[in-house]
Amino acid sequence: MNPDLSSLRGSPFVALRTLLDPLQPQSNLTPLALTIGEPQNQPPDLMKSVLEETDHLYGKYPPGDGTKEQRQAITDWLNRRFDLPEDMILENKHITPVNGTKEALYMVAQVITARVSGSNEKPVILLPNPYYHVYYAAAVMAGAEPVLLNANRDHNFFPDLTALTPDLLDRCSAFYLCSPSNPQGTIAGRTYLQEALALARRHDFVLIMDECYTEIYDQEAPTGILELCRDEGGSVERVLSFHSLSKRSSAAGLRSGFIAGDEKITRALLNLRNFAGAASPLPVCAAAAALWQDDAHVALNRSRYRTNIDIAEKHLGGRFGFYRPPGGFFLWLDVGDGVEVTKKLWTEAAIRVLPGEYLSVTDETGFNPGAQYIRVALVFDSEMMEEALSRMANVL
């Protein structure tokens, strides 16, 4: 079964440059980009010191599955963060370290999607709409049919699970979900996750939980999928949980994350990565282990983002459907026409944001669930966010 590459969409950031580069911003203002979820505060000194202490290891070939110390630090963090029993997640069975979760979210579809020669029906991979573009590419390149499920305000910006038919679910090989959600910043509740997990096990598909924003939250720590597995006996069959240091530790350039879950899939992905992936250098493994062992810098990060949400609420509260995002660091603002407002903010305020339309696909009725929104990344220091959000409020 050959994948239909014609359906692949380009990067939303390429589309944004095409939209805005021909336009001139206000010449008397410093341009500010609130487009990408890239933390602008520096990684903790702990990371830098470990990299320096272990730089002599760059001359050695690293193992594909990281180091035992790294995997154990990850397991300890999972147990600590989600209150798991010590024997539920084993570092040598259920953990696969990866070079950031972008690569792994893409590659995992290759090992869980069966290609049926001669069949008229492709396997299905479900994903939310708006969505992370890697999910869509993963489905297409695995030879599956990506089925986008609109995630609207009336369902807390998550897909409506009750609308999924048994026939569709029986064709499903995987379901990508992100909580806290990107771009909306909402959190999947315990009941919702229980229902999603029950569907995965009833219809024999893999529930892929992208939980990379789980340590960035406003008030309450998000429930993780592994907590639900714990409460239902401890089995992680048909479940994968993805985590990264990019947001948690402001270490996007370290390119370090992991997958935890179903042993058959974590081992299959490890096998694929041994052929097609690049192993993390040993100093990176050591730095990752140190970061997963430390929670103090994460609490400081949360405090910074909470301050930025306070600033946003001061300038935008009560307008544009503003709500305090329970998780993550994005605003999802209802501005009526996201593309036109993006152009207006650039030309009149020298602020770059991302139109929600670029993160979504228009359905067969002509409806695009992101068309009326813009995504705003609250990733700079409080002084710069005060300047940016003040400009935005004045123009809007």
N, C-alpha and C positions, 0 to 999 in steps of 0.2 A: 504494500500500500504506500504510494508516494504522497508525501505531504503537499498540500496546496499552498505553495509559497506566495501566491498572488494575494492571499487574504491577510498577510502580515502587514501590520500598520507600522509606520515609522515612529521614532521617538517623539513624545510630546514636546521635548525641549528643542528638537529640530524644527518642529512646527511653530513653536513660539518665536524662534529666531526669524523664521520666514515672515511671521506676522509683524514683528516689531523692528527688525533691523532697518527697514526702509524708512522708519519714522524717527523724527528728531525729538528727544526729550527737552524739557525746559532747560535752557542753557545755564541758568543761574542756580541750578540745584545739582547736588552730587547724586548720580544715579545709584539706586539701591536695588538689589535683586532679592526678592522674597519668593523665589520660585522653587528652589530645590531643598529637599530635606537633608541638608548637610550642616550639622552642628558647627557653629563658628567659634565656640569656646574651645580652648586648647585641651587635648587629652591630659589626663593626670600625670604628674611628674613620675609616678610609679612606673608607668609604661616606658617612659624614656630611660629611666635608670636601669630597668631590666634589660632593655635592648642594648644599652651600652655594656652592661656586665656580661652579656652573652654574645657579643659581636664576633668572638673568635669561632663561633659555631656556624657562621655563614659558609665556611669551607666544606661543610659536611652535607651529604644528601639527606634530606629529611624523610621520615616515614610518611606514607600516605594517610595514615590515621592519626597523625599528630603524635604526641607523647603521652605516656601513661599519666604523668603529672597534670597535663592539660585536661585530659579526659576526666580525671578524678576531680579536679577543681570545678569542672562543668557539672559533674554529678552532684558534688557537694552544694553548689549553688542551686541547682534544681530542687534538691531536698530541702534546702533552707528557705528558698523563695516560695515554693508551692507546698511545703509541709508534707513531703513524701516519705514513706518508709524507706530505710536505707537499702533494702534489698529489691526495691521495685525497678530502679534504673541502674543497670550495671555498665560500668565504663567500657568494658571490652565487648559488649553486645549491643547496647541500645544507643550508643553515642557515635556519631561520625562528625569530626571536625571538618570544616569547609572554609574555602577562601571567600568569606562573605556569603550571605545567604542568596544573593542574586544568582550566582552560578548554580547553587544547589536547588533553588526553586525551579530553575529551568531544567536541570539535568534529571531531577527525580521523575518527571513525567515519562522519561525514556524507559525507566525500569519498572514502571507499574502499569503501562498501557500495552495491552495485547494487540498485536496487529493480526487481523483475521483475513487471510488471503481469499479473494474471491467473494467476500461478503459485500452486500450492497449497503449495509449499515456500519458506519464508523463507530468506534467507541466514543463516548462523550466525556468531556471534562467540563465541569461546572465552575464558573467564576463570577464574582460580583461585578456589577456595572454601576458606577465607575470601578476601575480595576488598575492593578499594577501591570504595566505592559508586558512584563516578563511572563506572567501567568498565561497570557494569550499566546505568546510565541512558543512557550513550552508545549501547550496543547497542540498547536499546528504542527510543530516539528516532531511530535510523538505520533503523528498520524491520526490524531483524535479530532473530533468536532468540538470546538469551543462553544459552549452555550452560556451566554451572558444573562445574568439574572439581575434585573434592576433593583438597586438598593436605595430606597427613597426614605424621606423623613418619617412617613407613617409606619415604617417598620424599623425605626431606630437606625436607619441607613445600613441595614443588613438585608440580604435576600429573604423573601417570604418562603419559608420551608414548606408551608402548607400548600403552596401552589405547585409543588413538584409532583409530577405524576409517577406512578409505579413503573410505567413503560420507560420513561426517561431515566429513572434511577437505576433500573436494571441494566441499562446500557452504559452506566457511568463507571469510569475507572478511577476518577479522583474528583475532589471538590476542594478548591482553594478558598479559604476564608482568612481574613486578616482582622485581628482584634488585639489592641485598639485599631480601629479601621483607618485606612489611608484612602482618601483624603479627609474623611469626615470627623475622625477623632472620637467616635463612639465606641462603647465597650459591649461585647456580646455577654449577655447575662448567663447565669448558670443554667436556667431552664432552656434557653436557646441552644447552648452548647450540648446539653443532654439530648435534645432532639436531633441535632446534627450528628452526634455520635451514634445514636440509635439507628438513624438512616444508613450510616456507613456500614454498620454491622449487619443490618437487615438485608441490604442490597449489595453487599460485598464490594464496596469501593473504599478508597483511601481518603480519609479526612486530613487534608494538609492545612495545618494551622500556622499561618505567618504571624508570629507573636513578637516581632522585632521591636515593637514600641511598648512592650508590656512593663518596662521599668520607668516609662515616662507617663506619669498620670497626675491628675490635679488633686483628687481627694482620696479615693479608694483604689487600692491595688487591684488590677483586673484579675478575674478568675482565669486560670490557665487550663488548657485541655487536659493536662496531666493530672490536675486535681480531680477532674471528673472521672478519669480512669482509675485513680486511687479509690474513689468512693464506690466504684462499681467492681471492686475486687482486685484491681491492680494490673489487669491486662492492658497492654498498649497495642494490641493487634488492630491493624487498619488505621493507626493514628501516627501522624508525624507532627512534631512541634519544632519550629524553626526559630532560632535566636541568634542575635548578632551583637558585637561590641560597637557597631557603628553609631547607634543612637545612645545606647546605655552608657557608654564610656566616652562618647565624642571621639571615637577612634575609627572613622570611616576609612582612612588610608591604611590602617593595619590589615584590612581585608581578612577578618577573622570572625567566624561564627560556627554554629553547629546545628545538627539535626539530632533530635532525640525521639525514640519511638520504636515502632515495630521492627524487631530484630531482622526479619527476612529482608525488609526494605533497606534498613541502614547498612546491612552487609552487602546487598546488591549494589547500592549506590557507591559504597566504598570500592567495590570491585570495578565499577565503571570508572570511577575517578582515578584508580590506579593506571588505567589505560589512557583516559582522555582529560584528566585534570592535572593541576599542578599542586604539589604538596606545599604547605606553609613552611618557610624556613624555621629552623630550630629556635632562633631568637624570638620570632613571632609567636611560636608555641609557648615559650617561656613567659613572654609578656602577656599573652592571653590568659595563661594560668593565674598570673598575679592579679589581673583585672577581675577575673571571675571570683577570686577569693576576697576581694575588697568591695564593700558596699557603701563606704563613707562617701566616695566621690560621686556615686550614683545619686545619693540623697541631695548632694549639692547641686547636681544637674537638675533634678526635679524642682528644687527651689528656684533656680534661674528661670526655668520655663513657666513656673507658676507666677513669677513676677511679670513676665512678658504677657501672660494671659490677663493679669490685672490691668496692665497698660492697655491692652486691646479692649477690654471691657469698658474702661474709662472713655475711650474715644469712639467705640462702635456699639456699645451696649444699647439695646432697644431698637437697633436698626439692622436692616439687611439679614434678618433671621439670625442675628448673632446669638450664640450660646457658648458657654465655657466648654471647650472640648474636654470630656472626662479623661481622655488619654491622647498621647502623641503631642505634637507641637504645631499643628496646622489649624488655621481658621478655614471654614467652609461657608462662604458668605453668599447669600442669595441676592444678587444684584440685577436680576432681570435678564441681562444679556451679557454673559461672561466675556465673550470675545470683544465686544464693543467697549466694555468697561476696562478690560485689560489695555486696550489701545489708549483710552482716555487717561488712565493712571500713568501710563508711560509718557505721553506727550505733555500732560499738565502737571504731573507730580514727580516725574523721573523715577517711578516705582515700577518694577517688573513683578507681576504675579502670573499665575498660570490659569488659563481658562479651564473650567471644569469640563467643557466639551472635549478638550484634548485628552482627558483621562477616561473618556466614556465612548461607547459605541451607540449609534442611533439604531433603534429597533425597527421591526418591519412596519410599525405604524407611523414612523417618522419621529418618534419621541426619543430624545437624548436626555438621560437623567442628570447630566452635568451641565447642560447648556446654560442654565440660569445662574451658575455659580462661578466663583473664583476660589482658588486655593492660595492661601497666604502662609508662608513658612515663618514661624516666630523663632528664628534660630540665631539672631544677633544678640549683642549685649543690650541691657535695658536702655541705655542712652540712645543707641541707634534705633531700637524699636520704638522708643518715644517719638523720635524724629519721623520715622517712616509712617507710623500709624496716625500721627498728627496730620501729615501731608495727605494721606489717604482720606481721612475724615473730611478735611477741607474740600477736597475735590468731589468726593461722593455726596 
